[in-house]
């Protein structure tokens, strides 16, 4: 689900409580210290995740035939559940290439990978904050892994990754004249987005339109 403003408020309240405890001479757990130290970074990440995937965008992401959550949300949750050491470009490419062996992702889904992964990570943190578990033994590892994952995602070159994962891009590169492959990224992206728009109002897939 898209991040909500309520989590921003919960995050702020949690940090204010940590500061109050410290001023009162009470010991601060390692998890609480990490949260406080990275408060502004996390607040920026929450806002980015929300603004990068507004509800209108979230609602039009493809779902399985039975409905329910968007396919890319399920994929993102599965990747995070695997607990990879890093969310670097190679890890992401390997996971989503394997995922597309049974489910080809649309252009909208590929661009949603970044905000969806960030939302899944932040939801993990939100559970710790909302349930008041910052003093628990696993809080520090959760906070550390969330912050590390968010920083990893910021280091990824997303235009290159999205293009490398796009089956639509592969189809367009089969152009006999090789004209598409010789275009710069911005022009190729414009072509892909035009096809994406056609597909949204058609029963045909993006690849079928491009072929």
C-alpha positions in Angstrom: 0.0 0.0 0.0 1.1 3.6 -0.5 2.7 5.2 2.5 0.3 7.4 4.5 0.8 10.7 6.4 -0.1 8.8 9.6 3.2 7.0 9.6 5.0 10.4 9.3 3.2 11.4 12.5 3.9 8.1 14.2 7.6 8.5 13.3 7.7 12.0 14.7 5.9 11.0 17.9 8.3 8.1 18.4 11.4 10.3 18.0 9.9 12.9 20.4 9.3 10.2 23.0 13.0 9.0 22.6 14.2 12.6 23.1 12.0 13.0 26.2 13.4 9.7 27.6 16.9 10.8 27.1 16.3 14.2 28.7 14.7 12.4 31.6 17.9 10.4 32.1 16.3 7.1 30.9 18.5 4.7 28.9 17.9 4.7 25.1 18.0 1.3 23.3 20.2 0.8 20.2 17.1 0.6 18.0 15.7 3.9 19.3 19.1 5.6 18.9 19.3 4.5 15.3 15.8 5.7 14.6 16.5 9.1 16.1 19.8 9.4 14.3 18.2 8.8 10.9 14.9 10.6 11.6 15.2 13.2 8.8 16.5 10.6 6.3 13.5 8.4 7.1 11.0 11.2 6.9 12.4 12.1 3.4 12.1 8.5 2.4 8.4 8.3 3.5 7.5 11.4 1.5 9.4 10.2 -1.5 7.6 6.8 -1.4 4.2 8.5 -1.1 4.8 11.1 -3.8 6.4 8.6 -6.2 3.4 6.3 -6.0 0.2 8.3 -5.5 -3.0 6.4 -5.0 -4.1 7.0 -8.6 -0.9 5.3 -9.8 -1.2 2.5 -7.3 -4.8 1.7 -8.3 -3.9 1.2 -12.0 -1.1 -1.3 -11.3 -1.9 -4.8 -12.7 -3.4 -7.3 -10.3 -3.8 -11.0 -10.5 -7.0 -12.3 -12.0 -8.5 -12.7 -8.5 -7.8 -9.1 -7.7 -6.2 -8.3 -4.4 -2.8 -6.6 -4.1 -0.9 -5.4 -7.1 1.5 -8.0 -8.6 4.5 -5.8 -8.1 3.6 -5.3 -4.4 3.6 -9.1 -4.0 6.9 -9.3 -5.8 8.5 -6.6 -3.6 7.2 -8.2 -0.4 8.7 -11.5 -1.5 12.1 -10.0 -2.2 12.2 -8.2 1.2 11.1 -11.4 2.9 14.1 -13.2 1.5 16.3 -10.9 3.6 19.0 -10.2 1.0 22.1 -8.7 2.5 22.0 -5.8 0.0 19.4 -4.4 -2.4 22.0 -3.5 -5.0 21.4 -3.4 -8.7 22.6 -7.0 -9.3 20.3 -8.4 -6.6 17.3 -6.5 -8.0 18.1 -7.6 -11.6 18.5 -11.2 -10.7 15.3 -11.3 -8.7 13.1 -9.6 -11.2 14.5 -11.5 -14.2 13.6 -14.7 -12.4 10.2 -13.2 -11.5 9.5 -12.4 -15.2 10.0 -16.0 -16.2 6.4 -16.5 -15.1 5.0 -13.0 -14.9 6.1 -10.3 -17.4 6.0 -6.9 -15.8 4.5 -3.9 -17.5 6.4 -0.6 -17.8 4.4 0.9 -15.0 5.2 -2.0 -12.8 8.9 -1.7 -13.5 9.0 2.0 -12.6 7.0 1.1 -9.4 9.7 -1.3 -8.2 11.7 1.5 -6.4 8.7 3.1 -4.5 7.1 -0.3 -3.8 10.3 -1.7 -2.3 10.7 1.5 -0.2 7.1 1.2 0.9 7.5 -2.4 2.0 10.7 -1.6 3.9 9.0 1.4 5.6 6.0 -0.7 6.5 8.4 -3.0 8.4 9.6 -0.1 10.3 6.1 1.3 10.8 5.1 -2.0 12.5 8.0 -1.6 15.0 7.2 2.0 15.7 3.4 1.6 15.9 3.6 -1.4 18.2 6.2 0.3 20.5 8.7 -2.4 20.0 11.8 -0.1 19.9 13.0 -1.6 23.1 12.8 -5.2 21.9 15.8 -7.2 21.0 15.0 -7.3 17.2 14.3 -3.6 16.9 17.9 -2.6 16.2 18.3 -5.2 13.4 15.0 -4.1 11.8 15.9 -0.4 11.9 19.4 -1.1 10.6 18.2 -3.3 7.7 15.4 -0.9 6.7 17.8 2.1 6.6 20.5 0.1 4.8 18.0 -1.1 2.2 16.7 2.4 1.6 20.2 3.7 1.1 21.0 0.8 -1.3 17.9 1.6 -3.4 19.0 5.3 -3.6 22.3 4.1 -5.1 20.7 2.1 -8.0 20.8 3.6 -11.5 17.1 3.2 -12.1 16.7 4.2 -15.7 19.3 1.6 -16.7 17.9 -1.1 -14.5 14.3 -0.5 -15.7 15.4 -0.6 -19.3 17.4 -3.8 -18.8 14.4 -5.5 -17.2 11.9 -4.4 -19.8 10.5 -7.0 -22.1 9.0 -4.2 -24.1 12.4 -2.8 -24.7 13.6 -6.2 -25.9 10.8 -6.3 -28.4 11.5 -2.9 -29.7 15.2 -3.7 -30.2 14.1 -6.4 -32.7 13.5 -3.5 -35.2 15.1 -4.8 -38.4 16.4 -1.3 -39.2 18.0 -1.1 -35.8 16.6 2.5 -35.5 15.3 2.1 -31.9 18.6 0.8 -30.5 20.4 3.8 -31.9 18.1 6.3 -30.2 19.2 8.0 -26.9 17.5 6.9 -23.7 15.0 9.8 -23.6 13.7 9.0 -27.1 13.5 5.2 -26.4 11.7 6.0 -23.1 9.2 8.2 -25.0 8.5 5.4 -27.5 7.9 3.0 -24.6 5.6 5.3 -22.8 3.5 5.9 -25.9 3.1 2.2 -26.2 2.3 1.9 -22.5 -0.5 4.5 -23.0 -1.9 2.6 -26.0 -1.9 -0.7 -24.0 -3.8 0.9 -21.1 -6.8 1.5 -23.4 -6.5 -1.8 -25.3 -6.9 -5.5 -24.6 -3.5 -6.1 -26.2 -0.3 -6.2 -24.1 2.6 -3.7 -24.5 4.7 -6.4 -26.2 1.8 -7.3 -28.6 1.4 -3.6 -29.6 5.2 -3.2 -30.1 5.7 -6.4 -32.1 
